[in-house]
Amino acid sequence: MSDKVLIVDDDPTIYKLLEKVMHSNDLETTTATCGADALSILKKQTFDLIIMDIMLGDMEGFDVIKRLRSRGISTPVMIVSGRNEDYDSLYGLSLGADDYITKPFRPVVLGAKVKALIRRNKNLVLEHPNMLEVGPFSYDSSTMRFFKNGEELILSSKESTLLLLFMKHPQQVFTKDMIYEHVWGTSVAVDDNAIMVYINRLRGKIEDNRQKPAHIVTVRGLGYRFIP
């Protein structure tokens, strides 16, 4: 069975190209041309990846991401946008997007990134078949849900990957290079800002006080350590 991708874009030229790229990579596609349609589809269907434009007719793609993450939908989201300001990419990542690609894009590169993101997300289940419990934190691989003291944590795909990495290696110091390689799947062109965005987002969801983190602590000059 082919993996399924939801394309959210209101430009026929772009979404037809995206459909072509996905089909060339043996991926099934469903297309929504506005945010409301995307949210409606996501109520009824599940996908392996969502490709999201920012500029939609009825709302910004950022708003769609906010709403689906608030519903607890952790499907990986790749933003593909003509807006190439650093603010846009960092803001999208802070909302729970997993990657940000600017237009124009190279179809071959986009296809490879899409398949890699889908594969990494699936490995969360394939590599960790049992319940993992570390301190007050637990991860149920059968539902891909995280909990702290029995209360569910609503996390994006990359936040989930990051927390799972920490839970598997409590007390270990992870450099930014190590985090980037494990979470993004590459050790090339480490983006310190992207890592900081996700560390801060995860702290905001698991710490009692984000300003004085007790679980994800900074090891000055080295990186981060997870203390359950």
C-alpha positions in Angstrom: 0.0 0.0 0.0 1.3 3.4 -1.0 2.0 6.1 1.6 -0.6 9.0 1.4 0.2 12.7 1.2 -2.3 15.6 1.6 -1.4 18.6 -0.5 -2.8 21.9 0.7 -2.3 24.6 -2.0 -4.6 26.9 -3.9 -2.4 27.4 -7.0 -3.3 24.8 -9.7 0.1 25.1 -11.3 1.8 24.3 -8.0 -0.5 21.6 -6.7 -0.5 19.8 -10.0 3.3 19.8 -10.0 3.3 18.6 -6.4 0.9 15.8 -7.4 3.2 14.8 -10.2 6.3 14.7 -7.9 4.4 12.6 -5.4 3.1 10.2 -8.0 6.6 9.8 -9.4 7.7 8.6 -5.9 4.8 6.1 -5.7 2.8 8.2 -3.2 -1.0 8.6 -3.2 -2.2 12.2 -3.1 -5.3 14.1 -1.9 -5.5 17.8 -2.7 -7.2 20.6 -0.7 -7.3 24.1 -2.2 -8.1 25.9 1.1 -7.5 25.6 4.8 -11.1 24.7 5.7 -11.1 21.8 3.2 -7.9 20.5 4.6 -9.2 20.5 8.1 -12.4 18.8 7.0 -10.4 16.1 5.2 -8.2 15.5 8.2 -11.3 14.9 10.4 -12.1 11.9 8.2 -8.8 10.6 6.8 -5.3 10.0 8.0 -2.1 10.7 6.0 1.6 10.0 6.2 2.6 13.6 5.3 0.9 17.0 4.8 2.5 19.4 2.3 1.3 22.9 3.3 1.4 26.3 1.5 1.3 29.4 3.6 -0.8 31.7 1.4 -4.3 30.1 1.1 -7.5 31.8 0.1 -9.4 31.5 3.4 -6.6 31.4 6.0 -2.8 31.1 6.3 -1.2 27.7 6.3 0.1 28.6 9.8 -3.4 28.7 11.1 -4.1 25.3 9.6 -1.0 23.9 11.4 -2.1 25.5 14.7 -5.6 23.9 14.5 -4.4 20.4 13.5 -1.8 20.4 16.3 -4.4 21.5 18.8 -6.5 18.5 17.8 -3.5 16.2 18.6 -2.8 15.4 14.9 0.9 14.7 14.8 1.2 13.9 11.1 4.5 15.4 9.7 4.0 18.8 8.0 6.3 20.1 5.3 5.7 23.7 4.4 6.4 24.5 0.7 6.2 28.2 0.3 7.3 31.1 -1.9 8.0 33.1 1.2 11.7 32.8 2.1 12.1 35.0 5.1 13.8 33.5 8.1 10.9 34.6 10.2 8.4 32.5 8.2 10.5 29.4 8.4 11.2 29.8 12.2 7.6 30.6 12.9 6.4 27.6 10.9 8.8 25.3 12.8 7.7 26.8 16.2 4.0 25.9 15.4 4.9 22.3 14.8 5.9 22.1 11.1 8.7 19.5 10.5 10.4 21.1 7.5 10.3 24.3 5.4 11.0 24.3 1.7 11.0 27.4 -0.5 9.7 27.7 -4.0 11.0 27.2 -6.6 12.1 23.7 -5.6 13.9 20.9 -7.3 11.4 18.1 -7.8 13.9 15.3 -7.2 15.1 16.9 -4.0 11.6 17.5 -2.8 10.6 13.9 -3.5 13.6 12.6 -1.6 12.9 14.9 1.4 9.2 13.8 1.5 10.1 10.1 1.5 12.8 10.6 4.2 10.4 12.5 6.4 7.7 9.8 6.1 10.3 7.0 6.7 11.6 8.7 9.9 8.1 9.2 11.3 7.2 5.6 10.7 10.4 4.5 12.5 9.0 5.9 15.7 6.8 2.8 15.8 8.9 0.3 14.0 12.0 0.8 16.2 10.2 1.0 19.5 7.5 -1.6 19.7 7.0 -1.6 23.5 5.9 0.9 26.1 8.7 3.1 27.2 8.6 4.6 30.6 11.3 7.0 32.0 10.5 8.9 35.2 7.2 10.6 34.9 7.3 10.2 31.1 5.9 7.4 29.0 5.5 6.6 25.3 2.9 4.2 23.9 4.2 3.1 20.5 0.9 1.5 19.5 -0.8 4.9 19.4 2.4 7.1 19.1 1.3 9.1 22.2 3.4 10.6 24.9 2.3 11.2 28.5 3.7 12.9 31.6 2.2 11.7 34.9 -0.6 10.1 32.9 -1.6 13.3 31.1 -1.1 13.2 27.3 1.4 15.5 25.7 0.4 17.0 22.4 3.5 17.0 20.3 4.5 17.5 16.6 6.3 14.8 14.7 9.8 16.4 15.3 9.0 17.1 19.0 8.0 13.5 19.3 11.3 12.3 17.7 13.2 14.6 20.0 11.5 13.6 23.2 11.8 9.9 22.3 15.6 10.4 21.7 15.9 12.0 25.1 13.8 9.3 26.8 16.0 6.5 25.3 19.2 8.1 26.5 18.5 9.8 29.9 21.4 11.7 31.4 23.4 11.6 28.1 24.7 14.9 26.7 23.6 15.5 23.1 25.4 18.1 21.0 23.5 20.1 18.5 25.2 18.1 15.7 23.9 14.9 17.3 20.4 16.2 17.7 20.3 17.4 14.1 21.5 14.1 12.8 19.0 12.1 14.9 15.9 14.3 14.4 16.5 15.8 10.9 18.4 12.7 9.5 21.5 14.6 8.5 24.6 16.0 10.1 25.1 18.6 7.3 24.3 22.3 7.7 23.2 22.2 11.3 20.6 25.0 11.9 21.1 26.2 15.5 18.0 28.3 15.3 15.8 25.3 14.3 17.2 23.2 17.2 16.6 26.0 19.7 13.0 26.4 18.4 12.2 22.8 19.0 14.0 22.6 22.4 12.0 25.6 23.5 8.7 24.2 22.2 9.3 20.9 23.9 10.3 22.6 27.1 7.1 24.5 27.0 5.1 21.3 26.9 7.0 19.1 29.4 8.5 21.6 31.9 6.6 23.0 34.9 8.6 26.2 34.3 10.1 26.7 30.9 12.4 29.5 32.2 13.9 27.1 34.8 13.9 23.7 33.0 14.3 20.6 35.2 14.1 17.9 32.5 15.9 19.4 29.4 18.9 21.2 30.8 21.5 23.1 28.9 25.1 21.9 29.2 27.0 25.1 28.5 29.3 24.8 25.5 28.2 21.2 24.7 24.4 20.8 24.2 21.5 19.4 26.2 20.9 16.6 28.7 17.6 15.0 29.6 17.0 14.4 33.3 13.8 12.5 33.9 
